Amino acid sequence: MGDTVNMTTSSPNHIETHQKSILDTPEGKAQLSIYVLTFLLGSFGNVLVLLVVRSKKHRTVNDLFIVNLAISDLLLIVFLPVYSAKILVRFHHSTAFCKTVFPIATMTFFVSIFTLTSMAIHRCYVITNPFKPEMRKWKIIAWLVGVWVASFIAVLPLMLAIEGELPGKTECSECWHSNAHRKAYTACLFVLQYSLPLAIITAAYIRIAVDLLKSSTQRFGPGKSLNNNRRDGQVDDDRLWWGNPKAQRHSSV
């Protein structure tokens, strides 16, 4: 009387089930479309950033952060075809595949988050210490190397726990010693990928805003904005001009 979604053929010794493809669902099509669109736009945008920085004659310290961020984003985008292939083709994940693809993708995500956090810290340092010399490029390079090392250390437990080619499973599985270890690592990921960077970035920009507001108040006086002081300065200039005949004759000439 109706269309059947699953076709099942049974025999005494064998049962075979044909499942509907994930692309037959709107969710699967939307997921694949997002992956493809992200891959195209992300690749174009980050390559364009690298070309623009490369064409600059004088590269600043901030350019090093931008280049590092673009490289980490490109490496993360490189793995999107792998996730797209998982939607289209069901295949067994080997142990080598599981221990390289997913941990490296997670590591590049860590690098992006840590780089954004580092940029906020560096910007806060520069703005709140305007008379101090700019940080040396070798220090920034060492800082970025530390970001990559810290990112690798963060995914090392995942690299050790994840396994492939397990009996009855086609995808990668995390084999922890106990459920407590799994929960602890998940909590650490939440802190390192979200809570701690968000807190540091928020604190850095609040510090910048407070410092700029304090500098503006000390320079122009409390209760006055920059535009008000500009207008007051213009009024004083007009008064000096009207009260100075020499300035009027010079202006008329």
FIBA-101053 format. One record per residue (C-alpha): x, y, z; residue in three letters. Coordinates in steps of 0.5 Angstrom, whole numbers, plus 500, padded with zeros to 3 digits. Example, Ala and Ser with C-alpha at 12.3 -4.5 7.8 and 13.67 -1.06 7.14 Angstrom:
REM FIBA-101053
525491516ALA;527498514SER;
END
This chain:
REM FIBA-101053
500500500MET;506505501GLY;513506499ASP;518502503THR;524506506VAL;528499508ASN;529493504MET;530487508THR;531480505THR;532475510SER;534467510SER;536462516PRO;543464516ASN;543471513HIS;540478514ILE;541484509GLU;539491510THR;539496505HIS;539503509GLN;537510506LYS;543514504SER;545520508ILE;544525502LEU;537523501ASP;535527507THR;535534508PRO;540534513GLU;545531510GLY;545535503LYS;545541508ALA;551539511GLN;555537505LEU;553544502SER;556547508ILE;562543508TYR;563545500VAL;562552501LEU;566553507THR;572549503PHE;571554497LEU;571561501LEU;576559507GLY;581557502SER;580563497PHE;580568503GLY;586565507ASN;590564501VAL;588571499LEU;591574506VAL;597570505LEU;598573498LEU;597580501VAL;602579507VAL;607577502ARG;606583497SER;608588503LYS;614591503LYS;615592511HIS;611587515ARG;609588522THR;609584528VAL;602583527ASN;603580520ASP;606574523LEU;600573527PHE;595574521ILE;600569517VAL;600564523ASN;592564523LEU;591563516ALA;596557516ILE;592554521SER;585555518ASP;588553511LEU;590546515LEU;583545518LEU;580547511ILE;584541508VAL;581536512PHE;574538510LEU;574534504PRO;575528509VAL;569529512TYR;565530506SER;568523504ALA;565520510LYS;558523508ILE;558520501LEU;562513502VAL;562509508ARG;569506509PHE;573503515HIS;577507519HIS;584504520SER;588506526THR;593510522ALA;587514519PHE;584515526CYS;591517530LYS;593522524THR;587526521VAL;582527527PHE;588529532PRO;591534527ILE;584537525ALA;583538532THR;590541533MET;589546528THR;583548531PHE;587549538PHE;592553534VAL;587558531SER;584559538ILE;591560541PHE;593565536THR;587569536LEU;588569544THR;595571543SER;593577538MET;588580544ALA;594579549ILE;599583544HIS;594588542ARG;593590549CYS;600590551TYR;602595545VAL;596599547ILE;597600554THR;604601553ASN;605606548PRO;612608550PHE;615601550LYS;619598544PRO;615594539GLU;617586541MET;622583537ARG;620579531LYS;624573534TRP;620573540LYS;613573536ILE;616567532ILE;618563539ALA;611565541TRP;608562535LEU;612556536VAL;610555543GLY;603556540VAL;604550536TRP;607546541VAL;602547546ALA;596545541SER;600538540PHE;600537547ILE;593538548ALA;591533543VAL;596528545LEU;591524550PRO;586524544LEU;592521539MET;593516544LEU;586514546ALA;583514539ILE;583507535GLU;580504529GLY;579497526GLU;575495532LEU;570489531PRO;563491529GLY;565498528LYS;567502522THR;569509525GLU;574511530CYS;573510537SER;576513543GLU;578508548CYS;579511555TRP;581507561HIS;575509564SER;569514563ASN;572519568ALA;578520564HIS;573521558ARG;569526562LYS;576530564ALA;579530557TYR;572533555THR;572538560ALA;579540559CYS;577541551LEU;572546554PHE;576550558VAL;582550553LEU;578551547GLN;572556549TYR;572558557SER;579560558LEU;580564551PRO;574567552LEU;576570559ALA;583572556ILE;580576550ILE;574579554THR;579581559ALA;584584554ALA;579588551TYR;576591557ILE;583593559ARG;584596552ILE;577600553ALA;579602560VAL;586605558ASP;583609552LEU;578612556LEU;583614562LYS;587617557SER;582621553SER;579623560THR;586625562GLN;588629556ARG;581632555PHE;578633562GLY;572629565PRO;565630562GLY;568632555LYS;568628549SER;573629543LEU;568632539ASN;567637544ASN;574639545ASN;575640538ARG;569645538ARG;572648544ASP;579649540GLY;575651534GLN;572657538VAL;578659541ASP;582659534ASP;576664532ASP;576668538ARG;584669536LEU;583670529TRP;578676530TRP;582679535GLY;588679531ASN;588684525PRO;595682523LYS;592675522ALA;586678518GLN;590681513ARG;594675512HIS;588671511SER;585676506SER;592676502VAL;
END
